[in-house]
Amino acid sequence: MNTKPIIALDFPTEERVLTFLQQYNEPLFVKIGMELYMQEGPQIVEKVKALGHDVFLDLKLHDIPNTVKSAMKGLAKLGVDLVNVHAAGGRAMMEGALEGLEAGTPAGQRRAALIAVTQLTSTTEQQMQQEQHINLSLQDSVLHYAKLTHTAGLNGVVCSVHEARAIADVCGEDFLRVTPGIRMLGGDAHDQKRIATPDGAKQDGSTQIVVGRAITGAQDPVAAYHEVLKLWEA
Ligand SMILES: O=C(O)c1cc(=O)[nH]c(=O)n1[C@@H]1O[C@H](COP(=O)(O)O)[C@@H](O)[C@H]1O
Protein backbone atom coordinates (compact mmCIF):
# COMPACT_ATOMS: atom_id res chain seq x y z
CA MET A 1 0.00 0.00 0.00
CA ASN A 2 1.21 3.45 -0.99
CA THR A 3 2.29 5.39 2.13
CA LYS A 4 2.38 8.89 0.58
CA PRO A 5 0.12 11.48 2.26
CA ILE A 6 -3.37 11.10 0.79
CA ILE A 7 -4.69 14.42 -0.53
CA ALA A 8 -8.47 14.79 -0.02
CA LEU A 9 -9.88 16.18 -3.28
CA ASP A 10 -12.88 17.80 -1.61
CA PHE A 11 -13.90 19.88 -4.63
CA PRO A 12 -17.36 20.19 -6.21
CA THR A 13 -16.40 19.84 -9.88
CA GLU A 14 -14.14 17.91 -12.22
CA GLU A 15 -12.78 21.20 -13.53
CA ARG A 16 -11.57 22.24 -10.07
CA VAL A 17 -9.96 18.83 -9.55
CA LEU A 18 -8.13 18.82 -12.86
CA THR A 19 -6.90 22.40 -12.33
CA PHE A 20 -5.65 21.39 -8.87
CA LEU A 21 -3.89 18.23 -10.12
CA GLN A 22 -2.25 20.04 -13.05
CA GLN A 23 -0.02 21.85 -10.56
CA TYR A 24 1.76 18.61 -9.64
CA ASN A 25 4.24 16.79 -11.82
CA GLU A 26 4.47 13.61 -9.74
CA PRO A 27 2.17 10.67 -9.03
CA LEU A 28 0.00 11.33 -5.98
CA PHE A 29 -2.26 9.34 -3.66
CA VAL A 30 -5.60 11.19 -3.66
CA LYS A 31 -8.98 10.72 -2.00
CA ILE A 32 -12.25 11.09 -3.86
CA GLY A 33 -15.02 11.53 -1.33
CA MET A 34 -18.74 12.12 -1.28
CA GLU A 35 -18.67 15.76 -2.36
CA LEU A 36 -16.94 15.05 -5.66
CA TYR A 37 -18.37 11.59 -6.37
CA MET A 38 -21.98 12.66 -5.78
CA GLN A 39 -21.60 15.48 -8.29
CA GLU A 40 -19.36 14.00 -10.96
CA GLY A 41 -20.05 10.25 -10.68
CA PRO A 42 -17.77 7.29 -11.39
CA GLN A 43 -16.09 8.88 -14.41
CA ILE A 44 -14.14 11.24 -12.16
CA VAL A 45 -12.47 8.19 -10.62
CA GLU A 46 -11.51 6.87 -14.02
CA LYS A 47 -10.13 10.27 -15.09
CA VAL A 48 -7.98 10.66 -11.98
CA LYS A 49 -6.71 7.07 -12.27
CA ALA A 50 -5.85 7.70 -15.94
CA LEU A 51 -3.58 10.56 -14.82
CA GLY A 52 -1.52 7.96 -12.93
CA HIS A 53 -2.61 8.73 -9.37
CA ASP A 54 -3.58 6.16 -6.71
CA VAL A 55 -7.16 6.62 -5.49
CA PHE A 56 -8.85 6.16 -2.10
CA LEU A 57 -12.59 6.14 -2.87
CA ASP A 58 -14.12 7.37 0.38
CA LEU A 59 -17.87 6.71 0.23
CA LYS A 60 -18.19 5.35 3.80
CA LEU A 61 -20.84 2.78 2.93
CA HIS A 62 -23.28 1.95 5.75
CA ASP A 63 -26.42 -0.07 4.96
CA ILE A 64 -27.77 -3.61 5.25
CA PRO A 65 -25.19 -6.30 4.34
CA ASN A 66 -26.76 -7.24 1.00
CA THR A 67 -26.92 -3.65 -0.25
CA VAL A 68 -23.33 -2.91 0.74
CA LYS A 69 -22.15 -6.16 -0.85
CA SER A 70 -23.83 -5.27 -4.17
CA ALA A 71 -22.57 -1.69 -4.09
CA MET A 72 -19.00 -2.87 -3.43
CA LYS A 73 -19.24 -5.33 -6.31
CA GLY A 74 -19.97 -2.40 -8.61
CA LEU A 75 -17.30 -0.14 -7.12
CA ALA A 76 -14.66 -2.88 -7.51
CA LYS A 77 -14.77 -2.38 -11.27
CA LEU A 78 -13.44 1.17 -10.92
CA GLY A 79 -9.97 -0.18 -10.07
CA VAL A 80 -9.38 2.03 -7.02
CA ASP A 81 -6.69 1.27 -4.45
CA LEU A 82 -8.56 1.84 -1.18
CA VAL A 83 -12.28 1.93 -0.21
CA ASN A 84 -14.17 2.23 3.07
CA VAL A 85 -17.34 1.42 5.01
CA HIS A 86 -18.56 2.42 8.49
CA ALA A 87 -17.67 -0.16 11.16
CA ALA A 88 -20.96 0.77 12.90
CA GLY A 89 -22.71 -1.17 10.11
CA GLY A 90 -21.56 -4.32 11.88
CA ARG A 91 -19.58 -7.45 11.21
CA ALA A 92 -22.00 -9.01 8.69
CA MET A 93 -22.05 -5.77 6.70
CA MET A 94 -18.25 -5.60 6.64
CA GLU A 95 -18.00 -9.25 5.58
CA GLY A 96 -20.53 -8.51 2.83
CA ALA A 97 -18.46 -5.54 1.67
CA LEU A 98 -15.38 -7.75 1.42
CA GLU A 99 -17.27 -10.46 -0.47
CA GLY A 100 -18.66 -7.91 -2.92
CA LEU A 101 -15.26 -6.38 -3.47
CA GLU A 102 -13.68 -9.76 -4.10
CA ALA A 103 -16.48 -10.84 -6.44
CA GLY A 104 -16.38 -7.60 -8.43
CA THR A 105 -12.62 -7.22 -8.88
CA PRO A 106 -11.79 -8.10 -12.50
CA ALA A 107 -9.49 -11.09 -13.01
CA GLY A 108 -5.82 -10.10 -12.98
CA GLN A 109 -6.53 -6.83 -11.15
CA ARG A 110 -5.47 -6.26 -7.52
CA ARG A 111 -8.37 -5.97 -5.08
CA ALA A 112 -8.69 -2.60 -3.38
CA ALA A 113 -7.78 -2.56 0.31
CA LEU A 114 -10.92 -2.26 2.44
CA ILE A 115 -10.99 -0.26 5.68
CA ALA A 116 -13.69 0.78 8.14
CA VAL A 117 -14.32 4.14 9.78
CA THR A 118 -14.34 3.76 13.59
CA GLN A 119 -15.32 7.09 15.17
CA LEU A 120 -15.09 10.11 12.86
CA THR A 121 -12.28 12.54 13.67
CA SER A 122 -14.92 15.27 13.98
CA THR A 123 -16.44 13.44 16.99
CA THR A 124 -15.55 14.18 20.62
CA GLU A 125 -15.93 11.73 23.49
CA GLN A 126 -18.74 13.84 24.96
CA GLN A 127 -20.66 13.90 21.66
CA MET A 128 -20.21 10.15 21.21
CA GLN A 129 -21.52 9.39 24.69
CA GLN A 130 -24.47 11.80 24.53
CA GLU A 131 -25.54 11.36 20.91
CA GLN A 132 -24.64 7.73 20.18
CA HIS A 133 -25.28 6.51 23.76
CA ILE A 134 -21.99 4.64 23.80
CA ASN A 135 -20.88 4.33 27.40
CA LEU A 136 -17.21 3.87 26.74
CA SER A 137 -14.24 6.18 26.44
CA LEU A 138 -13.69 7.29 22.86
CA GLN A 139 -10.42 5.30 22.81
CA ASP A 140 -12.25 2.11 23.86
CA SER A 141 -15.02 2.63 21.31
CA VAL A 142 -12.47 3.05 18.51
CA LEU A 143 -10.55 0.02 19.74
CA HIS A 144 -13.74 -2.04 19.86
CA TYR A 145 -14.61 -1.11 16.26
CA ALA A 146 -11.02 -1.83 15.18
CA LYS A 147 -11.18 -5.34 16.69
CA LEU A 148 -14.57 -5.96 15.00
CA THR A 149 -13.12 -4.79 11.68
CA HIS A 150 -10.11 -7.06 12.12
CA THR A 151 -12.36 -10.04 12.93
CA ALA A 152 -14.40 -9.33 9.77
CA GLY A 153 -11.20 -9.71 7.74
CA LEU A 154 -10.79 -6.12 6.52
CA ASN A 155 -7.40 -4.52 5.95
CA GLY A 156 -7.59 -1.73 8.51
CA VAL A 157 -9.43 1.26 9.87
CA VAL A 158 -9.87 5.01 9.65
CA CYS A 159 -9.17 6.49 13.08
CA SER A 160 -7.49 9.53 14.58
CA VAL A 161 -3.76 9.61 15.24
CA HIS A 162 -4.48 9.34 18.97
CA GLU A 163 -5.81 5.77 18.70
CA ALA A 164 -3.36 4.45 16.08
CA ARG A 165 -0.75 2.98 18.45
CA ALA A 166 -3.29 1.09 20.58
CA ILE A 167 -4.87 -0.37 17.42
CA ALA A 168 -1.50 -1.59 16.12
CA ASP A 169 -0.82 -3.23 19.49
CA VAL A 170 -4.09 -5.16 19.34
CA CYS A 171 -4.62 -5.77 15.60
CA GLY A 172 -1.00 -5.93 14.43
CA GLU A 173 1.38 -3.61 12.58
CA ASP A 174 0.07 -4.73 9.15
CA PHE A 175 -3.47 -3.58 9.97
CA LEU A 176 -3.83 -0.15 8.29
CA ARG A 177 -4.38 2.96 10.47
CA VAL A 178 -5.48 5.67 8.04
CA THR A 179 -5.69 8.98 9.91
CA PRO A 180 -7.44 12.17 8.80
CA GLY A 181 -7.59 15.28 11.02
CA ILE A 182 -4.06 16.32 10.03
CA ARG A 183 -3.06 19.93 10.53
CA MET A 184 0.20 21.90 10.40
CA LEU A 185 1.27 23.38 13.74
CA GLY A 186 -1.07 26.28 14.58
CA GLY A 187 -3.32 25.57 11.56
CA ASP A 188 -7.11 26.04 11.72
CA ALA A 189 -8.80 22.82 12.97
CA HIS A 190 -12.08 23.68 11.13
CA ASP A 191 -14.67 20.98 12.01
CA GLN A 192 -12.06 18.42 13.11
CA LYS A 193 -11.73 17.56 16.82
CA ARG A 194 -9.06 14.84 17.11
CA ILE A 195 -6.16 16.36 15.21
CA ALA A 196 -2.38 15.94 14.93
CA THR A 197 0.55 17.11 12.80
CA PRO A 198 2.08 14.89 10.05
CA ASP A 199 5.19 14.18 12.16
CA GLY A 200 3.03 13.49 15.22
CA ALA A 201 1.05 11.00 13.13
CA LYS A 202 4.23 9.24 12.09
CA GLN A 203 5.48 8.98 15.68
CA ASP A 204 2.12 7.77 16.96
CA GLY A 205 1.69 4.87 14.55
CA SER A 206 -0.41 6.03 11.58
CA THR A 207 0.26 4.04 8.42
CA GLN A 208 -1.31 6.70 6.13
CA ILE A 209 -2.42 10.29 6.66
CA VAL A 210 -5.30 12.05 4.90
CA VAL A 211 -4.79 15.77 4.35
CA GLY A 212 -7.40 18.04 2.81
CA ARG A 213 -7.69 21.72 3.57
CA ALA A 214 -4.12 22.11 4.89
CA ILE A 215 -3.05 21.44 1.26
CA THR A 216 -6.03 22.30 -0.94
CA GLY A 217 -6.67 25.59 0.90
CA ALA A 218 -3.02 26.67 0.96
CA GLN A 219 -1.76 29.62 -1.08
CA ASP A 220 0.76 27.28 -2.69
CA PRO A 221 -0.69 23.73 -2.60
CA VAL A 222 2.43 22.14 -4.12
CA ALA A 223 4.68 23.67 -1.45
CA ALA A 224 2.15 22.70 1.25
CA TYR A 225 2.13 19.10 0.01
CA HIS A 226 5.93 18.94 0.06
CA GLU A 227 6.03 20.39 3.57
CA VAL A 228 3.57 17.69 4.74
CA LEU A 229 5.58 15.02 2.90
CA LYS A 230 8.86 16.18 4.49
CA LEU A 231 7.41 16.03 8.02
CA TRP A 232 5.68 12.69 7.37
CA GLU A 233 8.80 11.06 5.89
CA ALA A 234 11.32 12.58 8.31
O1 LIG B 1 -12.89 8.55 5.87
C1 LIG B 1 -12.35 9.66 5.84
O2 LIG B 1 -11.56 9.93 4.94
C2 LIG B 1 -12.54 10.56 6.99
C3 LIG B 1 -12.85 9.96 8.19
C4 LIG B 1 -12.81 10.70 9.38
O3 LIG B 1 -13.01 10.17 10.48
N1 LIG B 1 -12.52 12.04 9.30
C5 LIG B 1 -12.27 12.67 8.10
O4 LIG B 1 -11.99 13.88 8.12
N2 LIG B 1 -12.33 11.95 6.92
C6 LIG B 1 -12.13 12.65 5.63
O5 LIG B 1 -10.81 13.20 5.59
C7 LIG B 1 -10.82 14.50 4.97
C8 LIG B 1 -10.23 15.50 5.93
O6 LIG B 1 -10.18 16.77 5.35
P1 LIG B 1 -9.49 18.00 6.05
O7 LIG B 1 -10.12 18.18 7.40
O8 LIG B 1 -9.77 19.14 5.13
O9 LIG B 1 -8.01 17.67 6.16
C9 LIG B 1 -12.24 14.78 4.54
O10 LIG B 1 -12.36 14.47 3.17
C10 LIG B 1 -13.09 13.82 5.37
O11 LIG B 1 -14.23 13.38 4.66
The ligand as an SDF file (V2000), in Angstrom:
LIG
                    3D

 24 25  0  0  0  0  0  0  0  0999 V2000
  -12.8930    8.5480    5.8690 O   0  0  0  0  0  0  0  0  0  0  0  0
  -12.3470    9.6570    5.8400 C   0  0  0  0  0  0  0  0  0  0  0  0
  -11.5580    9.9330    4.9350 O   0  0  0  0  0  0  0  0  0  0  0  0
  -12.5430   10.5610    6.9890 C   0  0  0  0  0  0  0  0  0  0  0  0
  -12.8520    9.9610    8.1930 C   0  0  0  0  0  0  0  0  0  0  0  0
  -12.8080   10.6960    9.3810 C   0  0  0  0  0  0  0  0  0  0  0  0
  -13.0110   10.1700   10.4780 O   0  0  0  0  0  0  0  0  0  0  0  0
  -12.5210   12.0370    9.2970 N   0  0  0  0  0  0  0  0  0  0  0  0
  -12.2710   12.6660    8.1010 C   0  0  0  0  0  0  0  0  0  0  0  0
  -11.9860   13.8750    8.1220 O   0  0  0  0  0  0  0  0  0  0  0  0
  -12.3320   11.9450    6.9220 N   0  0  0  0  0  0  0  0  0  0  0  0
  -12.1300   12.6460    5.6270 C   0  0  0  0  0  0  0  0  0  0  0  0
  -10.8110   13.2000    5.5920 O   0  0  0  0  0  0  0  0  0  0  0  0
  -10.8200   14.4960    4.9700 C   0  0  0  0  0  0  0  0  0  0  0  0
  -10.2350   15.4990    5.9310 C   0  0  0  0  0  0  0  0  0  0  0  0
  -10.1840   16.7710    5.3490 O   0  0  0  0  0  0  0  0  0  0  0  0
   -9.4910   18.0050    6.0550 P   0  0  0  0  0  0  0  0  0  0  0  0
  -10.1220   18.1760    7.3970 O   0  0  0  0  0  0  0  0  0  0  0  0
   -9.7660   19.1400    5.1270 O   0  0  0  0  0  0  0  0  0  0  0  0
   -8.0050   17.6710    6.1650 O   0  0  0  0  0  0  0  0  0  0  0  0
  -12.2420   14.7800    4.5430 C   0  0  0  0  0  0  0  0  0  0  0  0
  -12.3600   14.4680    3.1730 O   0  0  0  0  0  0  0  0  0  0  0  0
  -13.0890   13.8230    5.3660 C   0  0  0  0  0  0  0  0  0  0  0  0
  -14.2290   13.3840    4.6640 O   0  0  0  0  0  0  0  0  0  0  0  0
  1  2  2  0
  2  3  1  0
  2  4  1  0
  4  5  2  0
  4 11  1  0
  5  6  1  0
  6  7  2  0
  6  8  1  0
  8  9  1  0
  9 10  2  0
  9 11  1  0
 11 12  1  0
 12 13  1  0
 12 23  1  0
 13 14  1  0
 14 15  1  0
 14 21  1  0
 15 16  1  0
 16 17  1  0
 17 18  2  0
 17 19  1  0
 17 20  1  0
 21 22  1  0
 21 23  1  0
 23 24  1  0
M  END
$$$$
